Amino acid sequence: METPDTIIVIGAGAAGLLSAWQAALGGRRVILIEKNARAGIKIRISGGGKCNVTNGGTIDAMLKRFEKPESRFLRFAFHAFPNGAVRELLRQQGVETYVREDGKVFPSSHNADDVLDALIRTAADAGVQSVFGAPVLSLIREASGSFVVTTAQERYTARSVIVATGGMSYMKTGTSGDGFRWLTALGHTVVPLRPALAPIELTPVPPPSLQGTPVRSCRLSAVSGTETIDSFDGDILYTHFGLSGPAALEISKKAFLPFEEGKRVEMAVDFLPGTPPDAVEQRLTSAAAEGPNRNLSTFIANFIPTKLAEPVLLQGELDGERKLHQFSRGERRRLASVLKRFIAGTVSGIPLDRGEVTAGGIPLNEVSPTTMESAVVPGLFICGEILDIAGPVGGYNLQAAFSTGYVAGRSAALR
Ligand SMILES: Cc1cc2nc3c(=O)[nH]c(=O)nc-3n(C[C@H](O)[C@H](O)[C@H](O)COP(=O)(O)OP(=O)(O)OC[C@H]3O[C@@H](n4cnc5c(N)ncnc54)[C@H](O)[C@@H]3O)c2cc1C
């Protein structure tokens, strides 16, 4: 199958769909090849099936939430196809969106399928020819400069190829890292892949009584000895393996590096992040004066979920049955200190496959930020999560995939 103006897009996720749409609008014949029987499985499961499709912040505010090299790279693409353009594209397909109080943008229907169907229609309307259920087996470049893309059924040749095969987490959705293999064979390097926005496995695992317990508005820190690696304010959730919830997911990327180096990394919970240790101790002193006959285990339920009373008291070496008036100043100080720094456990794993995104990937200095064309292989365009970009929770990762996909498709069409 060969025509000189053909562009092959590999991977029909957020980035692939957008790039195929733009390439087709640019007047090119576009073949979008996807290994799954349908497009965009990750979009369908995003945001718990509701799809947090982008963020409602300004472009500058959004870029600030990425690490510096990422935000420098994304600046052009975010301006070329910003969050407002994503919402407008959906609106034109009949999918209204709204900005939640926390800045996350969702379809009003709260149904990720509506977003996905709108993107599939957008690509189809532009004339994109989709081939589903066709895993690409190889991508090579011939001496002539043409690319050869092979599936079990077909051999395609094209002057331009867009690789949008995603990262390497949630592999059952199709992202098993094939793109990295082809691109390294073509001369690219890969920043080692790491989990991001992943749950954290702990040792010892939380006891069954704690599993399913949420801790609201705490500060979760990853600590290694005296060093605090990173902290994040938000909710956490105790699970059968360790911790999940927004704060745990956010901290996973930074916690992974020292863990991988073999350092002991502990997860510390500050139950009262807005209150300095002295003020916590002061609160305990006043409370003891106001209700001296209350026992400690019922009293600390004012600060933490009841189910955590036992492990917190154990860590502070405090007897929950004693009355508040029986506590010495030293014991109050110990309680204040454990409320500010409760060790939930030691990190025993942060699984790549369970990360909502993959950190690492194709280095940003090997790709042009204004075209998404490879600096190593002319005619090769790379977009979406396969790049070394991993944003926070909040619609940032889909926006990065949409924007880089848009730029890749438009540039490939112009080439
Ligand atoms: C559970 C979960 C929830 C998430 N929720 C959100 C959210 O609410 N908001 C947000 O912004 N982000 C969210 N994300 C992250 C976001 O979904 C991804 O960052 C984004 O979808 C990446 O888009 P992509 O197009 O680069 O890659 P993907 O969507 O992963 O698409 C890559 C495509 O390439 C295909 N492919 C791979 N190899 C081949 C091959 N050999 N041949 C053919 N096709 C191939 C895959 O099957 C896949 O369809 C979530 C992720 C997960 C896992």
Ligand as a Chemical Component Dictionary entry (heavy atoms), coordinates in Angstrom:
data_LIG
# 
_chem_comp.id                   LIG 
_chem_comp.type                 NON-POLYMER 
_chem_comp.pdbx_formal_charge   0 
_chem_comp.three_letter_code    LIG 
# 
loop_
_chem_comp_atom.comp_id 
_chem_comp_atom.atom_id 
_chem_comp_atom.alt_atom_id 
_chem_comp_atom.type_symbol 
_chem_comp_atom.charge 
_chem_comp_atom.model_Cartn_x 
_chem_comp_atom.model_Cartn_y 
_chem_comp_atom.model_Cartn_z 
_chem_comp_atom.pdbx_ordinal 
LIG C1  C1  C 0 -6.471 4.357  34.860 1  
LIG C2  C2  C 0 -6.038 5.629  34.183 2  
LIG C3  C3  C 0 -6.746 6.798  34.411 3  
LIG C4  C4  C 0 -6.310 7.990  33.816 4  
LIG N1  N1  N 0 -7.055 9.110  33.996 5  
LIG C5  C5  C 0 -6.666 10.269 33.409 6  
LIG C6  C6  C 0 -7.469 11.431 33.502 7  
LIG O1  O1  O 0 -8.574 11.399 34.041 8  
LIG N2  N2  N 0 -6.993 12.577 32.944 9  
LIG C7  C7  C 0 -5.784 12.629 32.295 10 
LIG O2  O2  O 0 -5.404 13.691 31.812 11 
LIG N3  N3  N 0 -5.045 11.526 32.132 12 
LIG C8  C8  C 0 -5.462 10.354 32.655 13 
LIG N4  N4  N 0 -4.715 9.213  32.467 14 
LIG C9  C9  C 0 -3.511 9.296  31.627 15 
LIG C10 C10 C 0 -3.909 9.389  30.139 16 
LIG O3  O3  O 0 -4.944 8.466  29.890 17 
LIG C11 C11 C 0 -2.713 9.089  29.232 18 
LIG O4  O4  O 0 -1.633 9.908  29.588 19 
LIG C12 C12 C 0 -3.065 9.344  27.758 20 
LIG O5  O5  O 0 -4.195 8.595  27.408 21 
LIG C13 C13 C 0 -1.896 8.993  26.868 22 
LIG O6  O6  O 0 -2.326 9.086  25.531 23 
LIG P1  P1  P 0 -1.448 8.491  24.348 24 
LIG O7  O7  O 0 -2.268 8.639  23.127 25 
LIG O8  O8  O 0 -0.089 9.041  24.351 26 
LIG O9  O9  O 0 -1.281 6.948  24.693 27 
LIG P2  P2  P 0 -2.388 5.823  24.853 28 
LIG O10 O10 O 0 -3.704 6.377  25.171 29 
LIG O11 O11 O 0 -1.807 4.856  25.778 30 
LIG O12 O12 O 0 -2.512 5.214  23.387 31 
LIG C14 C14 C 0 -1.518 4.436  22.788 32 
LIG C15 C15 C 0 -2.195 3.517  21.796 33 
LIG O13 O13 O 0 -1.194 2.861  21.028 34 
LIG C16 C16 C 0 -1.634 1.544  20.802 35 
LIG N5  N5  N 0 -0.481 0.696  20.462 36 
LIG C17 C17 C 0 0.569  0.376  21.254 37 
LIG N6  N6  N 0 1.407  -0.451 20.604 38 
LIG C18 C18 C 0 0.872  -0.659 19.367 39 
LIG C19 C19 C 0 1.253  -1.445 18.252 40 
LIG N7  N7  N 0 2.331  -2.230 18.259 41 
LIG N8  N8  N 0 0.471  -1.418 17.154 42 
LIG C20 C20 C 0 -0.644 -0.662 17.110 43 
LIG N9  N9  N 0 -1.082 0.089  18.152 44 
LIG C21 C21 C 0 -0.321 0.077  19.272 45 
LIG C22 C22 C 0 -2.268 1.148  22.129 46 
LIG O14 O14 O 0 -3.112 0.034  22.001 47 
LIG C23 C23 C 0 -3.004 2.421  22.497 48 
LIG O15 O15 O 0 -4.332 2.423  21.979 49 
LIG C24 C24 C 0 -5.133 8.006  33.014 50 
LIG C25 C25 C 0 -4.450 6.818  32.783 51 
LIG C26 C26 C 0 -4.895 5.630  33.345 52 
LIG C27 C27 C 0 -4.140 4.373  33.061 53 
# 
loop_
_chem_comp_bond.comp_id 
_chem_comp_bond.atom_id_1 
_chem_comp_bond.atom_id_2 
_chem_comp_bond.value_order 
_chem_comp_bond.pdbx_ordinal 
LIG C1  C2  SING 1  
LIG C2  C3  SING 2  
LIG C2  C26 DOUB 3  
LIG C3  C4  DOUB 4  
LIG C4  N1  SING 5  
LIG C4  C24 SING 6  
LIG N1  C5  DOUB 7  
LIG C5  C6  SING 8  
LIG C5  C8  SING 9  
LIG C6  O1  DOUB 10 
LIG C6  N2  SING 11 
LIG N2  C7  SING 12 
LIG C7  O2  DOUB 13 
LIG C7  N3  SING 14 
LIG N3  C8  DOUB 15 
LIG C8  N4  SING 16 
LIG N4  C9  SING 17 
LIG N4  C24 SING 18 
LIG C9  C10 SING 19 
LIG C10 O3  SING 20 
LIG C10 C11 SING 21 
LIG C11 O4  SING 22 
LIG C11 C12 SING 23 
LIG C12 O5  SING 24 
LIG C12 C13 SING 25 
LIG C13 O6  SING 26 
LIG O6  P1  SING 27 
LIG P1  O7  DOUB 28 
LIG P1  O8  SING 29 
LIG P1  O9  SING 30 
LIG O9  P2  SING 31 
LIG P2  O10 DOUB 32 
LIG P2  O11 SING 33 
LIG P2  O12 SING 34 
LIG O12 C14 SING 35 
LIG C14 C15 SING 36 
LIG C15 O13 SING 37 
LIG C15 C23 SING 38 
LIG O13 C16 SING 39 
LIG C16 N5  SING 40 
LIG C16 C22 SING 41 
LIG N5  C17 SING 42 
LIG N5  C21 SING 43 
LIG C17 N6  DOUB 44 
LIG N6  C18 SING 45 
LIG C18 C19 SING 46 
LIG C18 C21 DOUB 47 
LIG C19 N7  SING 48 
LIG C19 N8  DOUB 49 
LIG N8  C20 SING 50 
LIG C20 N9  DOUB 51 
LIG N9  C21 SING 52 
LIG C22 O14 SING 53 
LIG C22 C23 SING 54 
LIG C23 O15 SING 55 
LIG C24 C25 DOUB 56 
LIG C25 C26 SING 57 
LIG C26 C27 SING 58 
# 
